[in-house]
């Protein structure tokens, strides 16, 4: 409940590497949004999101307008990102890339969890968002629960 999201930057781009991850053509563009998440003044997540240009309003009032990208999809396009198809891969990264370590204010020898997620619009298969997130290892925990097949 004490979480705070801060948008570090929003920039338009069209690097081939990310165009391909978004399923876009070479003449199209995306927006790269960098954010951090903090709790009790500790920066524990560094998000980098890549979103097709059509889903970004270039006339945003301030950077904080994109502190919740999911709210922007919901309010602007009636897309509920949590209900859309996604694939996420988590891996322990050690050492942590220097730029990431600097943002998270940790030593490069401190482990992080890299989460790579691609979210697609279920109706069409269009990629809505590609994200690379780094989370401090001491703030990561995962729990699996089996469920009864009848429920």
N, C-alpha and C positions, 0 to 999 in steps of 0.2 A: 504493500500500500504506500510505501515511501518512495516508490520508483519515480524517476524523473527522466524524460527523454529530451535530448537536446539535438537539434539538427545542426550539423557542422557545415554542410555545403550542399548545394544543388547545382548540377551543371549538365548542360546538354552535350551529348557526345555521339559519335558513330564509329568507334573502334570496332574493327571486324570481329575480334574475339567475343565481344558482348552482343553485337548484332546477331552472330550465329547462335549464341545461347538463348537469345530472345526470338529466334526464328524470323528475323527481319532481313530485308534486302540491303545491299550496300548503299543505296541512296536514301535509306530511312535513318531516323534518329531515335535515341532513347534519352532518358534523364537518369543521371547517377545521383543518388541521395545518400549522403553519409550521416549517420546518427550515432550517438552514444546513449547508453542507458546507465543510470546511476541509482544507487540506494545508499542512504546515509553517507553521502559525499564520496562513495567508492564507485569508480567507473568500472563496471564489470562486463559490459557488452559493447562491441563495436560492430555496427551494421553497415553494410554497403548494399543498397538496393538499386537494381537497374530495371527501369520501367519504360515500355514503349511510349513514345512522345504523345500519342493520341490520348493517353490517360493522365497527362500532366497539364495543369492549367498554368501557362507561363506567366500569368498575371497574379500569381499568389501574393497575398499581402505582406507576408514575412516568412522567414525560414520555418518558424514554429508551426505554420499552416500544415507542414508535412511531418510533424512529429508522430502522427499516426497515419501511416499510408493506408491502412485498412479502412479507417474512417473516410478518407478521401475517395476510395473506390466505392464505398457504401453510399455516401452522400451524393457524389457526383455522377455515378454510373449504375447505381443499384446493384452492385456486385458485392456479395458477401464472401470475402476471400477465405474465411474459415470453412466455408461449404464447398469450395472449389477443389479440384483434384490437384494434389501436389506430390512432389518427391523430395525427400530430404535425406541427405547423407551427413553423418556426424563422424568426425575423426579427431583423435588427439594429435595436436601439433606441438612438436618439440624439436628444436627451439621455436619460439614464437617469432614470426617475422618482425624485423626491427620497427617498421612503421606502426604495426599493431601494438607492439609492446610499449611504444612511446604513448600512443593514444590511451591504452589501458593503465599506463603508469606502473608497469611491471618490468622486471628484468626479462631479457630474452630467454633466459633459462627457466622461466616460470612457464609451466604447460598451459595451453589453451585448448579449447574445443572449437574446431572449425565446423560450422554448419553451412552446407550449401543446399539451397532450396529453390526449386522451380515450381511455380504455381500456374496452372492452365485453366482457362475458361472451359468448364465441362461441356457446354453446349457446342463449342466450335473447335476446341483444342488449341486456341490461340494462347500463347504464353503471355501472362499478365505481369509476371515479376520473376526476376532471377536475383537471389540474394546470397551474399557471402557474409556470414556472421562469425565473429570470434568472441568466445565467452571465456572469462577466466576459469581455469580448472577448478578452483575452490568454490565456484558458484554454480557448478554443473552437477546435476544429479538426474538420473533417469530411472523410472519405475515402470515395469510392465505388469499388467494384470490380465489374467485370462478371464474370459467371460463364458457364461453358460450359453451354448449354441441356441437354446430355445428362447433366449431373451435378446 
